[in-house]
Amino acid sequence: MYQTFNQGHTSVALSYPAVLASPAVLALSPAQGRGGTLVTIADRRLALLPAAPAIYFNGVLAPLVSAIPAGLVVRVPGGATTGRVKVVTADGAG
């Protein structure tokens, strides 16, 4: 969805999805794994952030391996248990 703002003679079109900065995890691949497993987190704009986000597997911080066009690659930390995957950035958590 686009909204156009007219400022005098200049119009600016903003795409709302591009403006929203909160992180959004779209998918995990693989969906499950043991400690040490590499997981790709398909996301919305996380790989483009200037500072690396913090990723938690059920409260345990996961090391970021790389940022790729498809998302982020993290290693499941030892001691992680089944539960929520949380991504924290300067703009919020998701």
C-alpha positions as CSV (number, residue, x, y, z in Angstrom):
1,M,0.0,0.0,0.0
2,Y,1.3,3.4,-0.9
3,Q,0.4,6.8,0.5
4,T,1.3,10.0,-1.3
5,F,2.0,13.2,0.6
6,N,2.1,16.5,-1.3
7,Q,4.5,19.0,0.0
8,G,4.2,22.1,-2.2
9,H,5.3,20.9,-5.6
10,T,6.9,17.7,-4.4
11,S,5.1,14.4,-3.9
12,V,6.6,11.6,-1.8
13,A,5.3,8.0,-2.1
14,L,6.0,5.7,0.9
15,S,5.5,2.0,0.9
16,Y,4.3,1.1,4.4
17,P,6.1,-2.2,4.5
18,A,9.4,-0.4,3.8
19,V,8.7,2.1,6.6
20,L,7.9,-0.4,9.3
21,A,11.1,-1.4,11.0
22,S,10.1,-4.0,13.6
23,P,11.7,-7.4,12.9
24,A,9.5,-10.1,11.5
25,V,10.5,-13.8,11.4
26,L,8.8,-15.4,8.4
27,A,10.2,-19.0,8.6
28,L,12.9,-21.2,10.0
29,S,14.8,-23.8,8.0
30,P,15.2,-26.4,9.3
31,A,12.2,-26.0,11.6
32,Q,14.0,-28.1,14.4
33,G,17.5,-29.1,15.3
34,R,19.9,-29.9,18.1
35,G,22.6,-27.6,19.5
36,G,25.1,-26.7,16.7
37,T,22.6,-26.9,13.9
38,L,22.7,-24.1,11.3
39,V,19.3,-22.5,10.9
40,T,18.3,-19.9,8.3
41,I,15.8,-17.4,9.5
42,A,13.8,-16.0,6.6
43,D,13.0,-12.5,7.6
44,R,11.8,-9.1,6.6
45,R,14.8,-6.7,6.2
46,L,16.9,-8.1,9.1
47,A,19.9,-8.8,6.9
48,L,20.0,-5.2,5.8
49,L,20.2,-3.7,9.3
50,P,23.4,-1.7,10.1
51,A,23.8,-3.5,13.5
52,A,23.5,-7.3,13.9
53,P,20.3,-8.3,15.6
54,A,20.4,-10.6,18.7
55,I,18.6,-14.0,18.1
56,Y,17.4,-16.1,21.0
57,F,16.2,-19.7,21.0
58,N,13.9,-20.0,24.0
59,G,15.9,-17.3,25.8
60,V,19.4,-18.6,24.9
61,L,21.4,-16.3,22.7
62,A,22.4,-17.8,19.3
63,P,25.6,-16.9,17.5
64,L,25.0,-15.1,14.2
65,V,27.0,-16.9,11.4
66,S,26.1,-14.7,8.4
67,A,23.5,-12.5,6.8
68,I,22.4,-13.6,3.3
69,P,19.8,-12.3,0.9
70,A,17.3,-14.9,2.1
71,G,17.8,-14.0,5.8
72,L,20.1,-14.7,8.7
73,V,22.1,-17.9,9.4
74,V,22.5,-18.7,13.1
75,R,23.8,-21.7,15.0
76,V,21.4,-23.2,17.5
77,P,23.1,-22.7,20.9
78,G,23.9,-25.5,23.2
79,G,21.4,-25.7,26.0
80,A,18.6,-24.3,23.8
81,T,15.2,-26.0,24.3
82,T,12.0,-26.2,22.3
83,G,10.3,-22.8,22.4
84,R,10.1,-19.3,20.9
85,V,12.7,-17.8,18.5
86,K,13.0,-14.1,19.3
87,V,14.9,-11.5,17.2
88,V,15.9,-8.3,18.9
89,T,17.0,-5.1,17.0
90,A,17.4,-1.5,18.0
91,D,13.9,-1.0,16.5
92,G,12.1,-3.7,18.5
93,A,11.6,-7.4,19.0
94,G,9.8,-10.0,17.0
